[in-house]
């Protein structure tokens, strides 16, 4: 992917694309590898309140605010958890910050921590 982005940028510059447009591609993340693009958006934490915990199914219910990296508005929903150990320290009513990602068609909580 990085090589493809580099080739596109090179072709556009060679064909007379103004430097200002090349800068737009860079600011949009086109000059970075795919992992850099994903890590920038995935690093942002969202706020939520724990509504329920299902340790047997490795799921957590959250009433959450917007999840920007998933372009999702605030709502209440059930998430799968990446690591079941995350659920041990939590209970309904806890205020948390979390990071979610979409994987294989499902949304997973990848990281969660109690808010202070």
C-alpha positions in Angstrom: 0.0 0.0 0.0 2.8 2.4 0.9 4.5 1.7 -2.5 1.2 2.3 -4.3 0.7 5.7 -2.5 4.3 6.7 -3.3 3.8 5.8 -7.0 0.6 7.8 -7.2 2.2 10.8 -5.6 5.2 10.5 -7.9 3.1 10.3 -11.0 0.9 13.3 -9.9 4.0 15.4 -9.2 5.6 14.4 -12.5 2.4 15.3 -14.4 2.4 18.8 -13.1 0.3 18.5 -9.9 0.9 21.7 -8.0 2.9 21.2 -4.8 -0.1 22.4 -2.8 -2.1 19.3 -3.9 0.8 17.0 -3.1 0.8 18.5 0.4 -2.9 17.7 0.7 -2.2 14.0 0.0 0.5 14.0 2.7 -1.9 15.7 5.2 -4.6 13.1 4.4 -2.1 10.3 5.4 -1.4 9.2 1.8 2.3 9.4 2.5 2.2 7.0 5.4 1.9 3.2 5.5 -1.4 1.7 6.3 -0.4 0.9 9.9 0.4 4.6 10.5 -3.1 5.6 9.2 -4.9 3.1 11.4 -2.9 3.7 14.5 -3.6 7.5 14.3 -7.3 7.0 14.2 -7.5 4.0 16.6 -5.5 5.7 19.3 -8.4 8.0 20.3 -10.4 6.9 23.4 -14.1 7.2 23.7 -16.0 7.8 27.0 -18.7 5.4 28.2 -20.6 3.9 31.1 -20.7 0.2 31.7 -24.3 -1.1 31.5 -23.6 -4.8 31.8 -20.9 -7.4 31.7 -21.1 -11.0 30.3 -17.9 -12.8 31.2 -19.2 -16.1 29.8 -19.6 -14.6 26.4 -16.7 -12.1 26.6 -19.0 -9.1 26.0 -19.6 -5.8 27.6 -22.5 -3.4 27.4 -21.6 0.3 27.1 -23.6 3.5 26.9 -21.0 5.4 24.9 -20.3 8.8 23.3 -19.2 9.1 19.7 -16.5 6.7 18.5 -14.7 8.8 15.9 -12.5 6.1 14.4 -15.6 4.1 13.6 -17.7 7.1 12.6 -20.3 6.0 15.1 -22.6 8.3 17.1 -23.2 7.8 20.8 -25.6 5.0 21.7 -25.9 1.9 24.0 -24.7 -1.4 22.6 -22.9 -4.6 23.3 -19.3 -5.1 22.3 -17.0 -8.1 22.2 -13.8 -7.7 24.1 -10.4 -8.5 22.7 -9.1 -9.7 26.1 -11.6 -11.3 28.6 -9.3 -10.2 31.4 -10.5 -6.6 30.8 -13.8 -7.5 32.3 -12.6 -8.6 35.7 -12.1 -5.2 37.2 -15.3 -3.6 35.8 -18.9 -3.5 37.1 -22.1 -1.9 35.8 -22.1 1.9 36.5 -18.4 2.3 36.1 -17.3 5.3 33.9 -14.6 4.2 31.4 -12.6 5.3 28.4 -12.2 2.7 25.7 -10.8 2.1 22.2 -12.8 0.0 19.8 -12.0 -1.4 16.4 -13.9 -3.3 13.7 -12.4 -6.7 13.0 -14.0 -9.5 10.9 -17.3 -7.7 10.8 -17.6 -7.3 14.5 -16.7 -4.4 16.8 -14.2 -5.2 19.6 -13.2 -3.3 22.6 -9.4 -3.4 22.3 -8.5 -1.4 25.4 -10.6 -0.1 28.4 -9.7 1.8 31.5 -11.6 3.3 34.4 -12.1 7.1 34.1 -10.7 9.2 36.9 
